[in-house]
Amino acid sequence: MTNYVIVGTGVAGIGAAEAIRSVDAHGTITFISEDLHGYYSRPGLAYYLTGEVDEKLLFPLKPGDLKKLNAHFSHGNVVRIYPQKHQVELSDGKHVYYERLLLAIGSNAIPLKVPGANLHGVAKLDNLEDTRRLVSLTKNARTAVVLGGGITALELAEGLASRKLKVHLVIRTAHCWSSVLDKIEAQIIEHKLNHDGITIHPNSELTSIQGKHGKVAGISLASGEQIDCEILAYGIGVQPRLQLPKEAGMACERGILVDEHQATSLPDIFAAGDVVQVHDPLSGRSIIESLWSPAREQGWVAGLNMAGQRAVYSLSVPLNVTRLAGLTTTIIGAVGSRDESEPLTIAHGDSETWRDIPDAIIAQSGFDVNHLRLVVGKNTIVGAIVIGDQKLSSPLQVMIRNRVDISEIRDQLIAPEAPIADIVANLWSKLHASQN
């Protein structure tokens, strides 16, 4: 009977346990997690902040679902791994033996390093406790400043504005989420944010946070501008939690390096989720993805291999359906480019693959709230962003994932003023008809 230990109760860890149970009904599964709340939906935290989702809805598994795993859940902090002894050590000095170990320890928000960062009223959106605290802070606040231009910062700004606070969004770059969205897309999002009462400060940098009686009272920007506020919320990226694996001698770069079986460089130790770097066959690089579905898939593959199967994780086309400024936004494949002057960071709900545009041509249409941008390769569509109307979202996911040949319509797509939505819809109808 195999003894499995899983560190972390996020979607990767749960996926691994479900995979183990699919082939091994008798092995012992022990979860160890610092998070008292166990498994909950991290993507749902943004909707909890807006008040659209009740806290109880963040927990997708029912007691019966957890019971089926026949696992022991233990609250604790793993401080050391002893690979030769097949043991992990907890902060209370207890040692736990494993035959197969999974590290699904995720990532932490990049800390804010400016004067005043320790004041009461400085907040982030990293876990359920963070979100609870932020909701509590809004009850006695009128104005909030949000630092960051990526998806987490946008969620923070929207969430705080929905709670009737005046919100200022401070962005280091010329427009929001500049590594993924182009100028036109950012303008659509920013126009909606402005309409919701959010003031945007582009090309700005926070230099300090002022306090009064130990609480946030305002902030200063490098331009000299000062903004009075009671909350400073930040979302400037996340970083994999690497101290534990590095101290154990595990091969790491920006994340834990794993092979196609989610195995690390140390025997009988696997890793999955935000903490790992996986090989991207398209770019030839090892990348980090902080997306829900890939984390679950990686966990599932890791679990099967921990149980003695030979499963392979194949990096799929990154996909996220999210809401930006109230607009449903689907991001598929390679769509953006990274400003080399900006630090290489990633946020929850983000993928490094999105930062790349291969040798391709951009085709786009729609400049109101409905917008479609395609990244067109030699004879395939390699990426797309769909904002607003989502009719073409599912067809594009299939076409990009299956690398559908678009040679017959490529010239039409890249022609000036091309009605690209109609062209894609017509091709999809032909493909659908040919399969029936």
VEXLUM-751486 format. One record per residue (C-alpha): residue in three letters; y, z, x. Coordinates in Angstrom, 2 decimals, always signed. Example, Ala and Ser with C-alpha at 12.3 -4.5 7.8 and 13.67 -1.06 7.14 Angstrom:
2
SITE    r       yy       zz       xx
SITE  ala    -4.50    +7.80   +12.30
SITE  ser    -1.06    +7.14   +13.67
END
This chain:
436
SITE    r       yy       zz       xx
SITE  met    +0.00    +0.00    +0.00
SITE  thr    +3.24    -1.21    +1.63
SITE  asn    +6.25    +1.07    +1.95
SITE  tyr    +9.47    -0.87    +1.27
SITE  val   +12.94    +0.58    +1.91
SITE  ile   +16.03    -1.20    +0.58
SITE  val   +19.45    -0.05    +1.77
SITE  gly   +21.97    -0.98    -0.91
SITE  thr   +21.79    -1.29    -4.68
SITE  gly   +23.82    -4.46    -5.14
SITE  val   +22.50    -7.71    -6.56
SITE  ala   +20.74    -8.66    -3.28
SITE  gly   +18.83    -5.38    -3.20
SITE  ile   +17.85    -5.56    -6.86
SITE  gly   +16.80    -9.19    -6.45
SITE  ala   +14.56    -8.20    -3.54
SITE  ala   +12.91    -5.42    -5.55
SITE  glu   +12.25    -7.78    -8.46
SITE  ala   +10.68   -10.30    -6.07
SITE  ile    +8.49    -7.63    -4.47
SITE  arg    +7.26    -6.48    -7.87
SITE  ser    +6.46   -10.06    -8.84
SITE  val    +3.71   -10.09    -6.18
SITE  asp    +3.09    -6.43    -5.33
SITE  ala    +2.66    -3.99    -8.19
SITE  his    +1.56    -1.04    -6.06
SITE  gly    +3.81    -0.82    -3.01
SITE  thr    +6.43    +1.93    -2.92
SITE  ile   +10.06    +0.82    -3.17
SITE  thr   +12.79    +3.24    -2.10
SITE  phe   +16.48    +2.41    -2.58
SITE  ile   +19.04    +4.22    -0.46
SITE  ser   +22.69    +3.78    -1.40
SITE  glu   +26.03    +5.45    -0.79
SITE  asp   +27.23    +4.26    -4.19
SITE  leu   +26.50    +6.88    -6.82
SITE  his   +26.66    +4.27    -9.58
SITE  gly   +23.74    +2.15    -8.39
SITE  tyr   +23.58    -1.43    -9.60
SITE  tyr   +26.59    -2.79   -11.48
SITE  ser   +28.51    -6.05   -11.75
SITE  arg   +31.09    -6.29    -9.01
SITE  pro   +32.52    -9.54   -10.43
SITE  gly   +33.09    -7.60   -13.65
SITE  leu   +35.45    -5.12   -11.98
SITE  ala   +38.40    -7.49   -12.41
SITE  tyr   +37.77    -7.62   -16.17
SITE  tyr   +37.40    -3.85   -16.28
SITE  leu   +40.82    -3.61   -14.63
SITE  thr   +42.38    -5.85   -17.28
SITE  gly   +40.79    -3.76   -20.01
SITE  glu   +38.75    -6.67   -21.38
SITE  val   +35.41    -5.13   -20.42
SITE  asp   +34.33    -1.57   -21.11
SITE  glu   +32.86    +0.27   -18.15
SITE  lys   +29.42    +0.52   -19.73
SITE  leu   +29.21    -3.30   -19.83
SITE  leu   +29.38    -3.40   -16.03
SITE  phe   +25.76    -2.23   -15.92
SITE  pro   +23.62    -5.27   -16.82
SITE  leu   +20.20    -3.61   -16.43
SITE  lys   +18.85    -1.39   -19.16
SITE  pro   +16.80    +1.74   -18.32
SITE  gly   +13.67    -0.21   -19.22
SITE  asp   +14.54    -2.94   -16.68
SITE  leu   +14.91    -0.38   -13.90
SITE  lys   +11.70    +1.34   -14.96
SITE  lys    +9.79    -1.92   -14.49
SITE  leu   +10.77    -1.87   -10.81
SITE  asn    +8.90    +1.44   -10.40
SITE  ala   +11.34    +2.31    -7.60
SITE  his   +12.82    +5.54    -6.32
SITE  phe   +16.62    +5.60    -6.13
SITE  ser   +18.08    +7.93    -3.51
SITE  his   +21.75    +8.65    -2.84
SITE  gly   +22.44    +8.75    +0.88
SITE  asn   +24.17    +7.23    +3.87
SITE  val   +22.00    +5.52    +6.48
SITE  val   +23.56    +6.24    +9.88
SITE  arg   +20.90    +4.93   +12.25
SITE  ile   +17.89    +2.62   +12.39
SITE  tyr   +14.98    +3.25   +14.75
SITE  pro   +13.20    -0.13   +14.84
SITE  gln   +10.35    +1.00   +17.10
SITE  lys    +9.60    +4.02   +14.92
SITE  his   +10.16    +2.08   +11.68
SITE  gln   +12.51    +4.80   +10.47
SITE  val   +16.04    +5.13    +9.18
SITE  glu   +18.10    +8.28    +9.58
SITE  leu   +20.41    +9.58    +6.87
SITE  ser   +23.66   +11.48    +7.40
SITE  asp   +21.92   +14.72    +6.36
SITE  gly   +19.45   +14.32    +9.22
SITE  lys   +16.54   +13.21    +7.03
SITE  his   +14.32   +10.41    +8.37
SITE  val   +12.76    +7.82    +6.03
SITE  tyr    +9.77    +5.72    +7.14
SITE  tyr    +9.47    +2.04    +6.26
SITE  glu    +7.01    -0.77    +6.78
SITE  arg    +9.49    -3.37    +5.56
SITE  leu   +13.24    -2.74    +5.56
SITE  leu   +15.98    -4.70    +3.79
SITE  leu   +19.64    -4.30    +4.69
SITE  ala   +21.71    -5.28    +1.65
SITE  ile   +24.70    -3.22    +2.73
SITE  gly   +27.42    -5.71    +1.80
SITE  ser   +30.96    -5.69    +3.09
SITE  asn   +34.04    -3.50    +3.04
SITE  ala   +37.63    -4.39    +2.24
SITE  ile   +39.60    -5.07    +5.40
SITE  pro   +41.74    -1.94    +5.84
SITE  leu   +45.50    -2.06    +5.55
SITE  lys   +47.19    -1.21    +8.84
SITE  val   +50.88    -0.64    +8.21
SITE  pro   +52.95    +2.56    +8.23
SITE  gly   +52.40    +4.41    +4.95
SITE  ala   +48.93    +2.96    +4.29
SITE  asn   +47.55    +6.46    +3.64
SITE  leu   +50.01    +7.34    +0.88
SITE  his   +48.82    +8.19    -2.62
SITE  gly   +49.18    +5.00    -4.64
SITE  val   +47.74    +2.62    -2.04
SITE  ala   +44.67    +1.03    -3.65
SITE  lys   +42.05    -1.71    -3.39
SITE  leu   +39.41    -3.32    -5.63
SITE  asp   +36.21    -2.89    -3.63
SITE  asn   +33.93    -0.89    -5.91
SITE  leu   +33.77    +0.95    -9.22
SITE  glu   +35.40    +4.11    -7.89
SITE  asp   +38.31    +2.03    -6.51
SITE  thr   +38.77    +0.42    -9.91
SITE  arg   +38.64    +3.73   -11.77
SITE  arg   +41.27    +5.12    -9.42
SITE  leu   +43.50    +2.08    -9.84
SITE  val   +43.28    +2.33   -13.63
SITE  ser   +44.28    +5.98   -13.37
SITE  leu   +47.26    +5.13   -11.14
SITE  thr   +48.61    +2.65   -13.70
SITE  lys   +49.09    +5.43   -16.27
SITE  asn   +52.09    +6.82   -14.38
SITE  ala   +53.50    +3.66   -12.83
SITE  arg   +56.02    +1.00   -13.79
SITE  thr   +55.95    -1.36   -10.82
SITE  ala   +53.17    -2.50    -8.49
SITE  val   +53.14    -4.65    -5.38
SITE  val   +49.98    -6.65    -4.61
SITE  leu   +49.40    -7.80    -1.05
SITE  gly   +47.26   -10.89    -0.42
SITE  gly   +46.96   -14.46    -1.59
SITE  gly   +43.23   -14.88    -2.25
SITE  ile   +41.03   -14.41    -5.28
SITE  thr   +40.92   -10.60    -5.09
SITE  ala   +44.70   -10.32    -4.85
SITE  leu   +45.11   -12.66    -7.83
SITE  glu   +42.68   -10.53    -9.83
SITE  leu   +44.64    -7.42    -8.87
SITE  ala   +47.95    -8.98    -9.90
SITE  glu   +46.58   -10.14   -13.26
SITE  gly   +44.88    -6.83   -13.93
SITE  leu   +47.97    -4.76   -13.20
SITE  ala   +50.21    -7.09   -15.21
SITE  ser   +47.83    -6.79   -18.18
SITE  arg   +48.46    -3.04   -18.07
SITE  lys   +52.17    -3.67   -18.64
SITE  leu   +53.32    -3.12   -15.06
SITE  lys   +55.95    -5.21   -13.36
SITE  val   +54.02    -6.91   -10.54
SITE  his   +55.19    -8.43    -7.25
SITE  leu   +52.66   -10.60    -5.37
SITE  val   +53.33   -10.77    -1.62
SITE  ile   +51.69   -13.77    +0.11
SITE  arg   +51.74   -14.55    +3.84
SITE  thr   +51.32   -18.29    +3.26
SITE  ala   +53.37   -20.87    +1.36
SITE  his   +51.19   -20.61    -1.75
SITE  cys   +48.29   -18.62    -3.15
SITE  trp   +44.72   -19.07    -1.90
SITE  ser   +45.89   -21.73    +0.53
SITE  ser   +42.47   -22.08    +2.18
SITE  val   +40.95   -23.32    -1.09
SITE  leu   +43.66   -24.50    -3.49
SITE  asp   +46.01   -27.36    -2.67
SITE  lys   +49.72   -27.20    -3.40
SITE  ile   +49.42   -28.73    -6.88
SITE  glu   +46.63   -26.36    -7.94
SITE  ala   +48.51   -23.38    -6.58
SITE  gln   +51.60   -24.43    -8.52
SITE  ile   +49.57   -24.48   -11.75
SITE  ile   +48.27   -20.97   -11.07
SITE  glu   +51.60   -19.61    -9.88
SITE  his   +53.46   -21.04   -12.88
SITE  lys   +51.07   -19.14   -15.14
SITE  leu   +51.48   -15.97   -13.09
SITE  asn   +55.26   -16.26   -13.34
SITE  his   +54.94   -16.74   -17.09
SITE  asp   +52.99   -13.46   -17.20
SITE  gly   +55.85   -11.67   -15.46
SITE  ile   +54.46   -11.68   -11.92
SITE  thr   +57.05   -12.33    -9.20
SITE  ile   +55.65   -14.19    -6.19
SITE  his   +56.98   -13.72    -2.65
SITE  pro   +55.60   -16.57    -0.49
SITE  asn   +55.77   -16.65    +3.33
SITE  ser   +56.28   -12.90    +3.30
SITE  glu   +54.80   -10.07    +5.32
SITE  leu   +54.56    -6.40    +4.52
SITE  thr   +55.93    -4.23    +7.33
SITE  ser   +55.80    -0.72    +5.88
SITE  ile   +55.22    +1.39    +2.79
SITE  gln   +57.76    +4.06    +1.94
SITE  gly   +56.72    +7.35    +0.42
SITE  lys   +58.18   +10.29    -1.42
SITE  his   +56.32   +13.58    -1.72
SITE  gly   +53.22   +11.85    -0.33
SITE  lys   +53.26    +9.08    -2.92
SITE  val   +54.16    +5.40    -2.72
SITE  ala   +57.84    +4.85    -3.50
SITE  gly   +58.46    +1.33    -2.22
SITE  ile   +57.69    -1.30    +0.41
SITE  ser   +59.58    -3.27    +3.04
SITE  leu   +59.06    -6.92    +3.94
SITE  ala   +59.72    -8.59    +7.29
SITE  ser   +62.63   -10.45    +5.67
SITE  gly   +64.35    -7.11    +5.10
SITE  glu   +63.73    -7.16    +1.36
SITE  gln   +62.71    -3.86    -0.18
SITE  ile   +60.86    -3.37    -3.46
SITE  asp   +60.61    -0.07    -5.30
SITE  cys   +57.10    +0.57    -6.64
SITE  glu   +54.57    +3.28    -7.37
SITE  ile   +51.45    +1.26    -6.48
SITE  leu   +50.61    -0.91    -3.48
SITE  ala   +47.32    -2.72    -4.13
SITE  tyr   +45.86    -4.95    -1.44
SITE  gly   +43.20    -7.62    -1.25
SITE  ile   +43.37    -9.17    +2.22
SITE  gly   +39.70    -9.97    +2.69
SITE  val   +36.38    -8.27    +3.36
SITE  gln   +34.28    -7.81    +6.47
SITE  pro   +30.49    -7.36    +6.69
SITE  arg   +29.34    -3.84    +7.50
SITE  leu   +27.95    -4.43   +10.98
SITE  gln   +28.07    -1.08   +12.75
SITE  leu   +24.58    -0.04   +11.63
SITE  pro   +22.78    -3.30   +12.52
SITE  lys   +24.67    -3.70   +15.81
SITE  glu   +23.77    -0.20   +16.95
SITE  ala   +20.13    -0.97   +16.15
SITE  gly   +20.28    -4.01   +18.46
SITE  met   +20.23    -6.62   +15.73
SITE  ala   +21.61   -10.09   +16.50
SITE  cys   +25.02   -10.36   +14.84
SITE  glu   +28.05   -12.60   +15.01
SITE  arg   +30.50   -12.18   +12.13
SITE  gly   +27.52   -11.13   +10.02
SITE  ile   +23.85   -10.35   +10.60
SITE  leu   +22.09   -13.51   +11.75
SITE  val   +19.01   -14.30    +9.66
SITE  asp   +16.48   -17.11    +9.65
SITE  glu   +15.38   -19.16    +6.64
SITE  his   +13.14   -16.26    +5.54
SITE  gln   +16.08   -13.79    +5.59
SITE  ala   +14.45   -12.10    +8.60
SITE  thr   +16.69   -10.55   +11.24
SITE  ser   +16.06   -10.57   +14.99
SITE  leu   +14.17    -7.25   +14.69
SITE  pro   +10.58    -7.13   +13.39
SITE  asp   +10.01    -6.12    +9.76
SITE  ile   +13.76    -5.94    +9.06
SITE  phe   +15.36    -8.36    +6.62
SITE  ala   +18.95    -8.75    +5.40
SITE  ala   +20.64   -10.40    +2.42
SITE  gly   +23.97   -10.68    +0.65
SITE  asp   +27.53   -10.33    +1.90
SITE  val   +26.43    -8.84    +5.22
SITE  val   +24.57   -11.93    +6.48
SITE  gln   +25.37   -15.27    +8.02
SITE  val   +23.13   -18.07    +6.80
SITE  his   +22.66   -21.50    +8.31
SITE  asp   +24.55   -24.31    +6.60
SITE  pro   +22.68   -27.59    +7.22
SITE  leu   +25.70   -29.67    +6.15
SITE  ser   +28.10   -28.25    +8.73
SITE  gly   +25.56   -27.01   +11.26
SITE  arg   +27.30   -23.62   +11.27
SITE  ser   +26.26   -20.16   +10.21
SITE  ile   +28.48   -19.12    +7.34
SITE  ile   +29.24   -16.11    +5.17
SITE  glu   +29.20   -16.35    +1.40
SITE  ser   +30.41   -13.55    -0.83
SITE  leu   +29.11   -14.97    -4.08
SITE  trp   +26.90   -13.33    -6.68
SITE  ser   +24.25   -16.05    -7.11
SITE  pro   +23.55   -16.69    -3.40
SITE  ala   +23.26   -12.94    -2.80
SITE  arg   +20.66   -12.67    -5.53
SITE  glu   +18.76   -15.71    -4.24
SITE  gln   +18.79   -14.35    -0.68
SITE  gly   +17.53   -11.00    -1.93
SITE  trp   +14.73   -12.68    -3.89
SITE  val   +13.61   -14.69    -0.84
SITE  ala   +13.79   -11.60    +1.38
SITE  gly   +11.70    -9.62    -1.12
SITE  leu    +8.98   -12.26    -1.26
SITE  asn    +8.77   -12.40    +2.52
SITE  met    +8.74    -8.61    +2.77
SITE  ala    +5.72    -8.70    +0.44
SITE  gly    +3.87   -11.18    +2.67
SITE  gln    +4.79   -14.48    +1.03
SITE  arg    +6.35   -17.42    +2.91
SITE  ala    +9.52   -18.15    +0.97
SITE  val   +12.47   -20.10    +2.34
SITE  tyr   +16.13   -19.68    +1.44
SITE  ser   +17.92   -22.99    +1.21
SITE  leu   +21.69   -22.82    +1.13
SITE  ser   +22.84   -24.42    -2.10
SITE  val   +26.17   -25.98    -2.94
SITE  pro   +28.54   -23.00    -3.37
SITE  leu   +29.71   -22.58    -6.94
SITE  asn   +31.99   -20.11    -8.64
SITE  val   +33.32   -20.09   -12.16
SITE  thr   +36.22   -17.69   -12.30
SITE  arg   +39.49   -17.14   -14.06
SITE  leu   +42.77   -17.57   -12.25
SITE  ala   +45.96   -16.68   -14.12
SITE  gly   +44.06   -16.95   -17.40
SITE  leu   +42.72   -20.42   -16.59
SITE  thr   +38.98   -21.02   -16.24
SITE  thr   +38.50   -22.47   -12.77
SITE  thr   +35.31   -23.94   -11.32
SITE  ile   +35.00   -24.48    -7.57
SITE  ile   +32.09   -26.54    -6.27
SITE  gly   +31.18   -27.57    -2.74
SITE  ala   +33.61   -28.37    +0.06
SITE  val   +37.15   -28.43    -1.28
SITE  gly   +39.67   -26.93    +1.14
SITE  ser   +40.85   -26.55    +4.69
SITE  arg   +41.63   -23.50    +6.76
SITE  asp   +45.00   -22.97    +8.40
SITE  glu   +44.01   -22.20   +12.01
SITE  ser   +47.04   -19.92   +12.32
SITE  glu   +45.57   -17.64    +9.65
SITE  pro   +42.81   -15.11   +10.40
SITE  leu   +39.31   -16.17    +9.36
SITE  thr   +38.68   -13.91    +6.38
SITE  ile   +36.62   -14.08    +3.24
SITE  ala   +36.93   -12.26    -0.06
SITE  his   +34.49   -11.23    -2.77
SITE  gly   +33.84   -14.32    -4.89
SITE  asp   +34.55   -16.61    -1.95
SITE  ser   +32.57   -19.01    +0.27
SITE  glu   +33.37   -20.26    +3.73
SITE  thr   +31.96   -23.67    +2.78
SITE  trp   +34.96   -24.10    +0.49
SITE  arg   +37.20   -24.03    +3.55
SITE  asp   +35.82   -27.33    +4.84
SITE  ile   +36.67   -30.87    +3.91
SITE  pro   +34.39   -33.39    +5.64
SITE  asp   +35.50   -36.93    +6.36
SITE  ala   +36.46   -37.58    +2.78
SITE  ile   +39.19   -38.78    +0.42
SITE  ile   +40.89   -36.70    -2.24
SITE  ala   +41.12   -37.96    -5.82
SITE  gln   +42.90   -35.90    -8.42
SITE  ser   +44.50   -36.08   -11.83
SITE  gly   +46.14   -33.78   -14.34
SITE  phe   +49.24   -31.85   -13.36
SITE  asp   +49.63   -29.48   -16.28
SITE  val   +47.14   -26.71   -17.02
SITE  asn   +44.20   -29.13   -16.97
SITE  his   +43.48   -30.37   -13.49
SITE  leu   +40.63   -32.12   -11.70
SITE  arg   +40.31   -32.67    -7.96
SITE  leu   +37.38   -34.45    -6.35
SITE  val   +36.52   -34.62    -2.66
SITE  val   +34.90   -38.03    -2.27
SITE  gly   +32.63   -38.76    +0.68
SITE  lys   +31.18   -42.07    +1.81
SITE  asn   +28.98   -42.47    -1.27
SITE  thr   +28.82   -39.01    -2.86
SITE  ile   +31.17   -36.43    -4.33
SITE  val   +31.09   -33.45    -1.92
SITE  gly   +33.38   -31.05    -3.76
SITE  ala   +35.41   -30.48    -6.89
SITE  ile   +37.89   -28.11    -8.47
SITE  val   +38.15   -28.07   -12.25
SITE  ile   +41.01   -26.07   -13.79
SITE  gly   +41.39   -25.64   -17.54
SITE  asp   +39.25   -28.10   -19.51
SITE  gln   +35.66   -27.60   -18.29
SITE  lys   +33.93   -30.56   -19.94
SITE  leu   +33.11   -32.15   -16.58
SITE  ser   +32.20   -28.92   -14.81
SITE  ser   +28.45   -29.03   -15.45
SITE  pro   +28.06   -32.77   -14.77
SITE  leu   +29.94   -32.39   -11.48
SITE  gln   +27.74   -29.46   -10.46
SITE  val   +24.67   -31.64   -10.95
SITE  met   +26.18   -34.68    -9.23
SITE  ile   +27.33   -32.70    -6.19
SITE  arg   +24.15   -30.63    -5.90
SITE  asn   +21.90   -33.72    -6.20
SITE  arg   +24.16   -35.91    -4.05
SITE  val   +24.27   -38.60    -6.70
SITE  asp   +25.21   -42.00    -5.30
SITE  ile   +28.67   -42.97    -6.55
SITE  ser   +29.02   -46.19    -4.57
SITE  glu   +29.61   -48.23    -7.71
SITE  ile   +32.63   -46.14    -8.77
SITE  arg   +33.97   -44.94    -5.42
SITE  asp   +36.75   -47.52    -5.19
SITE  gln   +37.78   -46.76    -8.76
SITE  leu   +37.95   -43.02    -8.04
SITE  ile   +40.19   -43.32    -5.01
SITE  ala   +42.53   -45.91    -6.51
SITE  pro   +46.11   -44.71    -7.14
SITE  glu   +46.69   -43.29   -10.64
SITE  ala   +42.94   -43.51   -11.34
SITE  pro   +41.72   -41.86   -14.59
SITE  ile   +39.08   -39.98   -12.60
SITE  ala   +37.89   -37.82   -15.49
SITE  asp   +37.07   -40.90   -17.56
SITE  ile   +35.39   -42.60   -14.59
SITE  val   +33.18   -39.57   -13.88
SITE  ala   +32.37   -39.14   -17.57
SITE  asn   +31.29   -42.78   -17.85
SITE  leu   +29.04   -42.50   -14.79
SITE  trp   +27.52   -39.32   -16.16
SITE  ser   +26.78   -41.05   -19.48
SITE  lys   +25.02   -43.87   -17.64
SITE  leu   +22.96   -41.41   -15.58
SITE  his   +22.04   -39.46   -18.68
SITE  ala   +21.07   -42.61   -20.57
SITE  ser   +18.89   -43.86   -17.68
SITE  gln   +16.88   -40.63   -17.72
SITE  asn   +16.09   -40.88   -21.45
END
